[in-house]
């Protein structure tokens, strides 16, 4: 678990401003105030003082951002209690799932669909739009988001008959043999056909082929965990999101 928490501390700051506050690495997006892109990550076994928690809170409030943290409970087992004592509330508790090359189970694209990497910016924009809508945001995509798609491994599912992008996902960089699979999304009309499993499988297989010993993901919807189990992912722990509302 410590290795996966270290992976997040290494990769989350990419493209963000950061500040070290006590046992926390606070990250701040340069482009958006979206809560999922502005959060703090604790050190292993973090046991902050009330003053350090207050300083973290002030750093986010001073930027008109929601004070927020994401972390794996096994890496900092005392932290959740310290934060809730300071008024932070639990947003969600979600599983951490991992897949090694030995556990991996391939899943081909369902009939009528092909999987491929985006070939142009129009592909990248449409893929990002599908992801954004699936995760509760609007369909508009900025040029900065398109550039982000360029920087990471992305796979999309294409409806062969219509050319429509039905879904997609991404795998982040590999650090010390670990990578994260994220952003798995399928547009509403295409759900329930095995597309998410196929996208997850291809991203995981490519990551293993490129040198990742372990791929991990954190499905926000408990029900979709069954999709990832079909690919070989197994629950290895939990991730918690906590924030301090006004």
N, C-alpha and C positions, 0 to 999 in steps of 0.2 A: 504493500500500500504506500509506503514511503516513496518508492520509485515513481509511482503514478502521480502522487502529489508533487514530487519534484519536477515531473514532466510539465504539469500545469503551471508551476511557478516559472519554468523556463520559457513556455510558449505563449501564455496569456499576455505578457507585456508587449509582444510583437505589434508594432504600429500604435501603441498606446503610450501615454505619459505614465510614469510611475513615481511613487513616493514610499520610502521605507518609514513605517510608523510602528515603533515597538516591535512586536513579533509578527507584524503584518506587512505584506507587499500590497499596497493599494494601486490599482490600475484605473486609468481614466481614458476613455476613448476620445480621440481628437475630432471625431466626425459626428457623434450621436450621443444623446443622453439615454439611450435605450438601456434599461436596467440589466439586460443580459450581457452588455458589453462594458459595464462599469461595476467592478466589484473588487474586494480584497481577498487575498489568499494568505492563510496563516503559515507560519513555520511549523515544522513537526513538533508535537507536544507543546504547542503554544498555551501559555497560562497567563494572559495579559492582566495587568492591574486595571482597576476602574479608570485611572487616569489615561492609560494607553487606549482603552476603548473609547473614552471621550474624545481623545485626539483624533482617532480614526473617524469618528462620527463627524467631527468638525471639518475634517479635510473634505469629506463629501458634501456636507451642507454648504461649505464655502464655495463650492463649484455648482451649486444648485442641483446636486445629484442625490439620489436616494442612497443613504448609507447601506451597504450590502456586502455580504460575504458568500462565497461558495467554497466548500471544502469536504474532504473525505473524513468521516468521523473517526475512523480508526487511526488516522494520522495525527489528530489533535483531540483526544477523547474528552478532555475537560473543557473544551472551548464552548460548546453549545450552551452549557449551564451558565458560564460566565457571561455570555452574550444575552441570554434571556433574562438574567438578573439585571442587566443594564437596560432592559426594555426592548431588545430585539425580538422579532417574532419569526417563527418558522414559516417560510413560504412553501416549501415542499421537501419531502424526503424521498429520494429516488435511488434505484439500484445502480451500482457500479458493476458493469459486466465486462469480462475479459475473454479474449480468444487467442490461443496460441496456434501455431501452425499444426501441431499435433491434434488439436481439437476441431480444426476447421472442417466445415461441410459445405461443399460448393452447391450453389443454387443457380441454374441457368435462367435466362430471361424467359418469361412466359411467351407462348405463341402470339405472334403479331407485334412483338416489340423487339427492339435491338438496344443494346447497351453500348455506349461509346463515350469518349471524352469530348467536351465541347470543342468545336472546330473553329469558332469565330465569336466575335463579341455579341452577335445577335443570339447565339446559343447561350452564352454566359448570362446575358441579361434575362432571357426567358427562364433559364434554370433558376437563377437567383429569385426571380419573381415567384415562381412556384414554391420555393422554399419559404419566402417571406409570408405569403398568404397562408401556407400550411401552419406556420408558427404564430399566426394571429396578427400579422402586420398587413400593410397595404401592398398592392402589386407594383408600385413604382420602385424603380431601382436606379440608384445614382451611379455616376461614372466611377466613383471610388469603390463601390461594391463590385462593379464589373472587374476592376483592377484586382480586387481581393480574390475573385474567382480564378484569375490568371495565375496567382501565386501558389495555389495548392492543387493537389490532385482532386479533380472532380469527375464524376461519372453521371451521365444522364440516361434516362430511359426514353426512347423515341417510339411513338406509334408509327409503325411502318406504313400503314395505309394513309395516314393524314399528315405525317411529318410533325405532329404536335409533340412537345416535350411533356411527358406524363409525370416525370419525377426526377429526382437526383439526390446526390449526397456528396460528401467530401471526406478525404483523409488528410490530416495535418502532417506536418513534418515529423520525421523520425528522430528521436533524441534518445541516445543510450538504449537502443533496441525497443523503444516504446513509441506508439503512435495512437492518435485519437481518431475514431471514425465519428462523424458528426453531420448534422443538418440533413438527415435522411427525411425526404418529403415526397409525397405522392399527391398529385392533384385529385380533388374529390371524385370526379367521374371515373377515375382509374383505380380506385382503391379496391382491395379485396381480391386482387388477381395474382399476388405473389411478386409484385414489382419491387416492393421495399426489401424483401429478402434477397432478391437477385442483385439489387444495387449494393446492399450491404456486403454480400458475398464477394462481388468483384472488387470493391474497394479493399476489403480485408485481404483477399488473395494477392492483389497487386502490392499491398503494404508488406505482406510476408515475403513476397518475391524480392522486394527492394531492401530487405534486411531487418524488418521489424520482428522481434521475437514475440511481442505481445501487442495486440490491438485492444483498445478499450472504448466503451461508449457509455453514456448515461441517459437512458430513455426517460423522458419526462412523463410519458404516459405508461403506466404499469402494464396496460393491456398489450402494448406493442412489444414488450419483453419477449413474448412468445415467438415473434417474428425473428428476433435475433438468436433465440435458442436454436432455431432451425438451421442457423448458419454455424453453430458451434460455440456461441457465447454462453458463459456461465456467470451467475451472480457471485461476485467476489467481495462485496462490501456495499457501502451506501454513501451517497453524496447528499449533503444538506445545503439548502439555500436559506439564509436568514437576512432580514432587513429591518430597518428602524423607520416606521412610518412617522409622518408629522404628528 
